[in-house]
Structures are given as structure tokens and as C-alpha cells.
Amino acid sequence: MSRQRRESTTPAQGRRGSRGRPARSVSAGAGGARLPDLSVRIAGLRLSTPVLLASGVAGYGEEMGEVVDLNRVGAIVTKTLTPEERAGNPPPRLFETPAGLMNNIGLANVGLEGFLAEVLPQLKRHRTRIVVSVGGFSLRDYEKVLASVDAAGGAHAFEINVSCPNVRAGGIHFGCSASRAARVVRALRPLTALPLLVKLTPNVTDIGSVAAACVSEGADGLTVANTYTALAVDLRTRRPRLGGVTGGLSGPAVKPLSLAKVWEVTSRVKAPVIACGGISTAEDALEYIVVGATAVQVGTACFRSFKTPELIVNGIIAYMKENSLSSLQELRGTMTLAPAE
Ligand SMILES: Cc1cc2nc3c(=O)[nH]c(=O)nc-3n(C[C@H](O)[C@H](O)[C@H](O)COP(=O)(O)O)c2cc1C
């Protein structure tokens, strides 16, 4: 039994065209040889490749053009933005585990005023799509950030972060409950015509229900998932390794966990899913697509090298050629379950 899915069944598709500058297509190699079509559509927004930079790893994309070939990245997701500037949590804020990274940054960000005055004008110069990550501690915060950025222009989509595990109020508080997550989407949906993605927390027992609630209120897509709440202790001092005590675990350690979360969500809703969690190779990305993801985000692996997203794109192209795939649509959701005995 194989599961084939349509790219999107949300009402947003067709209703909205892709806005802003056209994304360049990765369709021809050196010497003009045809390459497989890597482009994907999320609620009418065309991304030239299915590989995005996850929120928090590229800041606001400053100087990104110098280290990443932005023509090969489908979009940059900005660091989550809150109405007020935030310094974040006390240090230490990062701790490396054998197969992952724990962070307790605590949504340190420039705040709305700084973003609109200094960051957004720079972002508009990039030749890639810009997805603005929206955060907050109350419904009003989310509304304020989204409406202000929407009015300023330059964003191509929004990713609503209802999943930050590193702040005491807001964030994950909304994402842990289907009804609270739905309330956020209900409030934000009328405020923008741009695609609205919701970034879900994996720290729930039934992520499918949260996803379904968001889609029923008009979310165009889901990013699955944010980090996993984790604790590391220094036995010598008997103190937590992170200043904020617990942190969010990311990196290779979480890939099998997030693959399962993506499976749960793609089994439940038809809206496009952007997979995120432990992706550091093309194989990782392709596994998520086989499980039903439309696109992927790369986070922690960028800390090893900002060439990683580009290498992943090259690896996807090689796989498509080897398997005579002309588009990723042919691969999406094709995981085959063993026949029942
Ligand atoms: C240092 C750091 C900062 C992050 N900041 C944010 C953030 O501001 N907003 C957000 O939605 N996710 C944030 N994340 C989570 C990532 O976007 C991603 O969901 C998570 O790390 C899992 O992907 P990965 O295993 O590829 O890193 C952050 C992750 C790291 C490691």
C-alpha cells in the first residue's frame, strides 16, 4: 500500500499566487544539462528547492549570501520575532550531547521595531524566499508581530512558532493544546493573505490533533517539528548544564523521533508539511519526503557547515537522477507498509 498525496488541499492554494520576487529555478546545470525539477509549492508559494534554513540558525540571514548559495535554498526562516527586543536566557545556552545539541536561547531577538527598521530592508535584498517566524507570549503579541510585518511587505510567508520550549509563558503553551493552537490560527488567519505555516512542538502525545486543529482554522501548512525538551546534568557540580535548566534537543538524535511526528501529521492532514529535525544529509531529507513531507528545514547541521543545505540539494538531485524522478512529487508519501499477514 503506498500513500500518494496531493501537494496541498487547503483553500489557500489557487486563491493566492506567489508574491514578491520570483524565486530562481534550479533546473539547468552547467552546460545547460536539464536537472530534475526541485521546486515545490506551499500554499501557492513556489520555492526553488525543498531545502529551507530553519528558524534560529541563520539569525535574520545577515551575511548569509556570503556563506550559503541562496539560489539553492528554498527559503530562509528568520529567528523568531517577538514584539519587544529580548536578551534571552542566562548562559550557558548551548550544550552538545553525543548525537545532538541542546539549546536554551529563550527567543533572544531584535524585537519588532529593530526588525522593521534594520533587518527587513536587508532581508528584502536576498534572492530567496523569506519566511518570518512569529512568536509571542499572548495572542495580542502574535497579532501585533504578524500584522506589522505583513503591512511592511517583503515577507513571503509566516511561520507561527507555538512551540518554543525555552520560555516560561507563551510559545509552547499554545502549541501543547489543539484548542489553544487553533485559537492562535483563528486570530491570525484574517490578518494576512500570505501563506500561514504553524510550527508544532513534538512535546505532545497527539501531534496529529494539534495539526488538524490548526488546518481547520486555515493554516496552509505545518512545520514538524521544533525541539524536544531535554535535561543535561553536570555530575561534578550537580548542576544543570544549561542556565535555563532544561533546553530543546535538536540534531541527529531527534531524526527518528521527528520522522515519526511527520508520519503522524501527514497521516492525519492533507496540508503540506515541512519536516525539521536532525537533517544533515540528502538521505535524511529524502526519508522525510518519502514519509510525506513537501519540504525540509535544516537547523543544527548548519552549525557544522553552512555548505550543508547546498550539499543536501546536490544529493537530492543525484538521487532523483539515479531513480529517474522528474519531480519530488513522485517520491512524496510513497513509504510502503508491509502487507498485513
Ligand atoms: C540555537 C538554536 C536556536 C533556535 N531558535 C529557534 C527559534 O527562534 N524559533 C524556532 O521556531 N525554532 C528555533 N530553533 C529550532 C530549529 O528551528 C529546529 O526546529 C530544531 O533545531 C530541529 O531541527 P534540527 O535538528 O535540524 O536543528 C532553534 C534551534 C537551535 C539549535
The ligand as a Gaussian input file, in Angstrom:
#p B3LYP/6-31G(d) Opt

LIG

0 1
 C       20.414000      27.525000      18.544000
 C       19.018000      27.257000      18.097000
 C       18.092000      28.292000      18.060000
 C       16.786000      28.052000      17.642000
 N       15.890000      29.084000      17.603000
 C       14.635000      28.877000      17.143000
 C       13.717000      29.948000      17.023000
 O       13.991000      31.108000      17.303000
 N       12.470000      29.649000      16.561000
 C       12.086000      28.387000      16.200000
 O       10.943000      28.178000      15.770000
 N       12.955000      27.352000      16.296000
 C       14.208000      27.567000      16.743000
 N       15.089000      26.527000      16.825000
 C       14.652000      25.171000      16.432000
 C       15.058000      24.842000      14.994000
 O       14.484000      25.741000      14.079000
 C       14.644000      23.406000      14.626000
 O       13.235000      23.314000      14.705000
 C       15.239000      22.365000      15.555000
 O       16.551000      22.699000      15.903000
 C       15.205000      20.957000      14.938000
 O       15.907000      20.920000      13.721000
 P       17.464000      20.457000      13.629000
 O       17.573000      19.131000      14.310000
 O       17.756000      20.403000      12.155000
 O       18.251000      21.501000      14.316000
 C       16.401000      26.740000      17.242000
 C       17.341000      25.714000      17.275000
 C       18.637000      25.946000      17.678000
 C       19.614000      24.795000      17.699000

